């Protein structure tokens, strides 16, 4: 299953790279919707294989983890939209930034997931820490406006500026450029750096959320990665629909509170995976539908 997973991911990313390369960042909502559908279908087919070969319980855990990660990714995409707007990244270069961001996430998530599983296995009290982090994140999400996010305030970007000068103009699709004998980073590299830093922050929320469902490294990692590798298509879909899901954050906050509480009470009360899946799906539907009805009214 590990071998099949890596082969599928490598082929899928290659095909996605070819398709996105032809569009040069100019993707219609209809095209983006078709690509998102293809990625979700691929994730569902792999989930079906997990269900078939590893059993009903593992299959249900995979789909629940995938839905959690994908729902959190939707909210994160709006942060990416602000990052691209801040750095004024041209449309034709946005797929490149997203590609490097996704590849970095694939590597970082493996390290985070492995560490998280080991922590929960060896130190049982970390379950309470992860649960508290999720509840805190949910409260912060409800109280904080998305517009308050400023990429320039990220410590990672501030640190990078101290070791490498940053140009205020682009040099094609290059990450670095040479001027008067000195090397400079371009805004395109700064955008990649901030996207990577943002994903690092997002991982602190999403990985504990999936670990509340299962501590099986294979299930947690594959569900995470299948949600992540389709983010380029999801970005282009949501960038054309920004502002249409006004109440989505309430649904995501409800999911975070639920999985946080689930982790905290896990030693005293077991909530079945199917019940978690039903609650998560209901929370997301109940937050998306009012947004759609409000726009039609």
Residue pairs with C-beta under 8 A, 6 or more apart in sequence:
1 49
1 50
1 53
1 54
1 218
2 218
4 49
5 46
5 222
5 225
8 42
8 46
9 106
9 225
9 226
9 229
12 39
12 42
12 229
13 102
13 229
16 35
16 39
16 229
16 232
16 233
17 99
19 35
20 27
20 95
20 99
20 232
21 95
23 31
23 95
24 91
24 92
24 95
25 90
25 91
25 92
25 93
25 94
25 95
26 91
26 92
27 35
27 233
27 236
28 240
29 237
29 240
29 241
31 236
32 233
32 234
32 236
32 237
32 240
33 237
35 230
35 233
35 236
35 237
36 230
36 233
36 234
36 237
38 233
39 226
39 229
39 230
39 233
39 234
40 70
40 230
42 226
42 230
43 66
43 226
43 227
43 230
44 63
46 62
46 222
46 226
47 59
47 62
47 63
47 66
48 59
50 58
50 59
50 62
50 219
50 222
51 58
51 59
51 60
51 62
52 59
57 273
58 214
58 216
58 219
60 273
60 274
60 277
61 213
61 214
61 216
61 219
61 223
61 273
62 219
62 222
62 223
63 223
63 277
64 213
64 273
64 276
64 277
64 280
65 210
65 213
65 214
65 219
65 220
65 223
65 224
66 223
66 226
66 227
67 277
67 280
67 281
67 284
68 206
68 209
68 210
68 213
68 223
68 255
68 259
68 280
69 206
69 209
69 210
69 223
69 224
69 227
69 228
70 227
71 251
71 252
71 255
71 280
71 284
72 202
72 205
72 206
72 209
72 252
72 255
73 202
73 206
73 227
73 228
73 231
73 234
74 234
74 238
74 245
74 248
74 252
75 141
75 248
75 249
75 252
76 198
76 199
76 202
77 231
77 234
77 235
77 238
77 239
78 146
78 238
78 242
79 146
79 149
79 198
80 98
80 101
80 195
80 198
80 235
81 235
81 238
81 239
81 242
82 146
82 147
82 149
82 151
83 89
83 151
83 191
83 194
83 195
83 198
84 94
84 97
84 191
86 150
86 151
86 152
87 151
87 187
87 188
87 190
87 191
87 194
88 187
89 97
89 187
89 188
89 191
90 170
92 173
93 170
93 173
93 188
94 235
95 232
96 173
96 188
97 188
97 191
97 192
97 195
98 195
98 231
98 232
98 235
99 232
100 192
100 195
100 196
101 192
101 195
101 196
101 199
101 231
102 228
102 229
102 231
102 232
104 192
104 196
104 199
105 196
105 199
105 203
105 228
106 225
106 228
106 229
108 196
108 199
108 200
108 203
109 203
109 207
109 221
109 224
109 225
109 228
110 221
112 203
112 207
113 207
113 211
113 217
113 220
113 221
113 224
114 217
116 130
116 207
116 208
116 211
116 220
117 211
117 215
117 217
117 220
119 126
120 126
120 127
120 130
120 211
120 215
121 215
124 267
127 263
127 264
127 266
127 267
128 263
128 264
130 208
130 211
130 212
130 260
130 263
131 208
131 212
131 259
131 260
131 261
131 262
131 263
131 264
132 260
132 264
133 204
133 205
133 208
133 260
134 205
134 208
134 209
134 212
134 256
134 257
134 259
134 260
134 263
135 256
135 257
135 260
135 261
137 204
137 205
137 256
138 252
138 253
138 254
138 256
138 257
138 260
139 253
141 249
141 252
141 253
141 256
142 249
142 250
142 253
146 249
151 157
151 194
152 158
154 194
154 197
154 198
156 193
156 194
156 196
156 197
157 190
157 193
157 194
157 197
160 166
160 185
160 190
160 193
164 183
164 184
164 185
165 182
165 183
165 184
165 185
166 184
166 185
166 186
166 187
166 190
167 177
167 179
167 184
167 185
167 186
167 187
168 187
169 186
169 187
170 186
170 187
170 188
171 177
171 186
173 188
174 186
174 188
175 185
175 186
175 188
175 189
175 192
176 183
176 184
176 185
176 186
176 189
177 183
177 184
177 186
178 184
205 256
206 224
207 220
207 224
208 259
208 263
209 255
209 256
209 259
209 260
210 220
210 223
210 224
211 220
211 263
212 259
212 260
212 262
212 263
212 266
212 276
213 259
213 273
213 276
214 220
214 273
244 291
244 292
244 295
245 287
245 288
245 291
246 291
246 294
247 287
247 288
247 290
247 291
248 284
248 287
248 288
248 291
249 287
250 287
251 283
251 284
251 285
251 286
251 287
251 288
252 283
252 284
252 287
254 283
254 287
255 279
255 280
255 283
255 284
258 276
258 279
258 280
258 283
259 276
262 271
262 276
265 271
